[in-house]
């Protein structure tokens, strides 16, 4: 499948030409107007032409064929997640430099809501879309591909589809870096607390396992704790890990980390003296806490800028027609004070 160049939205004029009738008649039929007679044959002809051309009714009367509106749509699953907030800020800055505004929506990981938002953005004639999809994202973005509307997938890949533009963090490397830092400081009994989901954050767990296996360290079943994305879940999973005798833990998500750290503090478990921790992500509280937590920086600024630049190149037609941009941004370790040195190698 070749990468489609940016197409223009089908207009009433296009439908009228294919159906061999007037624009007024097409408008009358597609708006399901009443008051004058239209033959069944003509109605069917217009509806078939609209279907063949992927016609979508415009909610913007001033949207003319061949003219960009200067609006990009950004869809994310969580507004309150600093990871997405920082990406949105970076997208907005890049868009503004190119004379575009952005429309921001949240899907709250609801598949139906995602579908409705995409439909509405198409009706609003946005010039392109950046979306972090739900698990039904492949199906929900079908219409974008059919219409040739430029889009970039953010953070989470589309299931069952290989040819599309993607920008996101390297989740495998984030799990690997976090775990390897604990190993370098002499830890051998290391737990992992993560989100139990089918999306690609599971790669963080795989990075944890890869680091352990490369060093020849065993991974006990009870050391890996997965659950729903809630603070209370993090609290419970940390309790399970703690009782398994670990000396260090990797938190795969900041929401789970909040609950887990609450458990440690309620039990008067000293960090890092009694439990060393590394957090994937950089929520503001992690840098303000005492001790300051060792974190994995996912480089949201770079991800947002790159996603915007890829989309804008597609809109302008600058991208090569058969080139798909697939970028996993490497993460970096931000040392803090939450890892205890158990050997004579490595640094805290």
N, C-alpha and C positions, 0 to 999 in steps of 0.2 A: 504493500500500500504506500503510495507516494504521499508526501506531506502536501496538504492542500495550500494553495496560495489564499490570501485573504479574499473572500467573495463579498459582494455587496448583497444586502438583503433584497429578496424578491419584492417587487412593488406591484400595485394594482395594474399598472400598465403592462408588466410582464405577463400577468395572468390573463389579462384581456387579449393580448396578442396571441397567446397559445390557444385560448378558447375561441378566438375569432369573434369577439364581441366588443362592446364599448366598456370603457373604464367605469362609467356610471352603472352599467348593468352588473359588472363584477362586484362593485361596492355594495349594490343593493342586495345581491345574493349572499355575499359573505357576511354581511351584517344581519342577515335573516330578517330583512325589512318586510313589511306587509303593506298592501295598498294597491299594488298593480300586478297584473298577471305576468308570470314567467313560466314558460313551458318546462315540463319535467326534463325534457332532453337538454335544453339550454342550462338549466340548473345543474344537472349532472355533469355537463361539459365543463362548466366553470369550477365546480368542486374538484373534479379530476385534475384540471390544470393546476389549481392551487396546491393539490397534494403532490403532484409531480415536481413542482417548483419549490416545495417546502415553504410555502408562503406562511408567514406568521403575522397576524394583525399588529400594526404599530400602535403603541399608546402615545406616540409623540407626533402630533400633527405636523410639526415643522421639520421632521426628519425627512430629508430629500435624498433621492437616490444618488450615491456617489459621494456623499459628504459625511465625514466623521463628526461625531458629537463631542469628542474630547472627554469621554467618560470611560473609566475602567471600573469593573466590578470586582470586589474581593470578597470571597466567602470563606469563613473560618468556622471551626466547630465550637470554639470557646472564646468569648470576649475576655473572660477574667484570667486567662492563662497568659502570663508575661511572655512566654515564647511567641505566641501569635501577636500579642500587642506590639512587641518590638519589630516583628516582621512587617506589620501593617504600617508602622511609622516609617520604616525604610522604603516600603513601596510608595507611600504617599510622597516622600521626598523626591524619589526618582521620577515619579509621574509628574510632579510639579515642575521639575526641570525641563520636561518635554512639553509642557503646556497642557497637561491632562489633570483632571480631577478624578477622585476615586469615590465609589459608592461601596460602603462596607455593610455586610450582613453576616449574621451568625446562624448556622444550621442547628446548633446544639446537638450535633450528631444524629439528627432526625432525618431519615431518608426521604420521607414525603415532603418535609419542609425544604430540604435541599432541592428537590425536583421543582417545587413551586417557585422558589427564589430564582432558579435558573430560567424557568419559563418567563417570569416577570422581567428579568434582566434582558432577555431576548426581545420581549415586547417593547422595552424601553430603548432598544437599539444601542446598547452599550457597544463600544468599539472592541472590547476584549475582556476576558475574565481570568482571574487567578483564583483557584479553588483548592482548598484542602478537603478532599472528598470523604463522604461516609462510605460504608462498605458497599453501598449500592451506587457508588460514584460512576462506575463504568456505564451502567445503563442510563443514569441521569444525565450524563454528558453526551449521549448519542446525538441529540439534536444539534449540539454545537458542532459536532463533526459533519453532520449532514448539511448544515448551512455553511460550513467553512468559516465559522466564527473563531478567531484566534483565542486560544486559551493556554494556560500553563497550570500544571498540577503541582501543588505545593505540599511538601512534607510526606504525604501518604500516597503510595502508588495506586494506579487503577488496576483492579484485579482482572486478569485474563487479557490485558491489552499491553502491547509492547511499544507501539509507535505513537509517542506523544511527548510533549515537552515536560520535563520534570526538574524541579529544584527542591532540595531538602537536605537535612543533616545526615551524616553517615552514622546511623544508629549503632551499627556493628562496632565501629571504632570507638564510640563513646562508652559502650559497655566494656570493651577491651581495655581502654585507657584507665578507666576507673578501677577495674580489678587489678590490672598490672601495677598500678601505683601502690596498692595495698600489699601485693606480693613483693615488690621491691623493698618495702619497709619491713619485711620479715613475717608477714601474716600468711598463714596457710589454711586456716579455718575461716572461710569468707562466705557470707550469705549474700543473697540477692533478693530484693523485694521489688516486685514489678506489677504492672497493670496486666491483667488477664484479658487480652483482646486479640482479635485476628489481624489487626493492622500492624504495620511494620515496626512499631516500638518493641515488638518481640525480639527484634534483632539485637537489642541491648542485652537481653538475657543470653543470646547466642554469643555475643562478644565476651560476656562474663565467663561462659563455659569454655570458650576458645583460649582465653588467658590462663585459666586453671589447667586445662589439658596440656597446653604447650609447656607448662612448667612441671608437669607430672603430678599435680596436686589432685587429690580425690574431690569429687563433688557429691556430697551426701544429699539424698532426696529432700530431707527436711531443711536444707540450707537454701533451697529455692522456694520462695513463697510468692504466689501470684493471687491477685484478687481484683475486685472492682475498684474504680478510681474514686475513692472516698477517704477522708481523713481517718474515720473510724476503722476502715479496713487496714490502713497502714499501721494503726495502733495494734490491731489484732495480729497482723503478720509479723510485726516486730517482736511481739511476745513469743510467737512460735519459734522465730529465729533465735532469740535470746536464750531460750531454754535448750537449744541444741548445742550450745557450747562454742559459738563462733566468737572470734576476737575482732572481726571487722565486717562491715556490710556495705553493699552498693545499693543506693536507692535509685530505682529506674525512673521515678517520676516525683516531682516536688510535692504534689498533693499527698501521696502516700508517705513521703518523708516527713511531712508535718505531723501526721498522726504517730509515726514511728518514734520521732524525737520526743513527742509528748510522753509516750510510754517510758522512754529512757529517763526523762527528767522526773516523772512521778515515782520511778523506782530508785531515784538518786544514783543512777548509773553515770559515772563521770565520762565525758567525751574530751579527749581521746584515751584517758588513762585506763578505763575499763572497756570501752567500745570505740573502735575507730570507724569513721563513716566517710563515704564519698558520695556526693549527690550529682546525678546527671541533670544539668540545667542550672540556671543562675537566678533563682528568685531573689528579690531584694533582701528578704529576711536572712538569707544564707550568708550574705556579706556583712550584715549588721549584728549577727549573733556573736555571743562569746561562749566558746571559741568561734572564730570565723571558719565556716565550713570549706573544705576542699571540694571544688566543683568541676564539672565538665562544661566548658563554654561551647554552646552549640552554634555560635556565630550567627545570630538572627539577623544582624544588620547586613551581613554579606548575602544571606539567603534572600532577604527581601529585595535588595538592590538587584541581584541577579535575576530573580523572577520577573521583576518589572522590566528590566532591560530586554530579556528574551521576548516577553509579550510585545513590547513596543517595536522591536525589530520585525516581529511577525506582522504587526499591524501596518507598518510602513512598507512591507514587502522586501526588506533587506535580507531576511534569512534565506539560505539556499533551500530550494523547493523540496529536496529529499533529505535534509539534515534535521535530525531530532536532537534537541538539547537535553541530555540526561546528566545531571550534576548532583553528586552527593558531596556536600561540603564537609571537609574534615574538621573534627572537633579538636579542642585543645584543653589540657589540664590547667586549672587555676589553683595552685597550691594554697592551702589554708592551714589551720591549726587543729584539724579534726582527725589526723592520722598519727598514731603513736608509732615511733620507730622501735622495732623489736630486734633489729640486728645492727650490724656495723656498716650496712650498705644502704644506699638510697638517702633521700632527704625528706624531711617532713613537709 
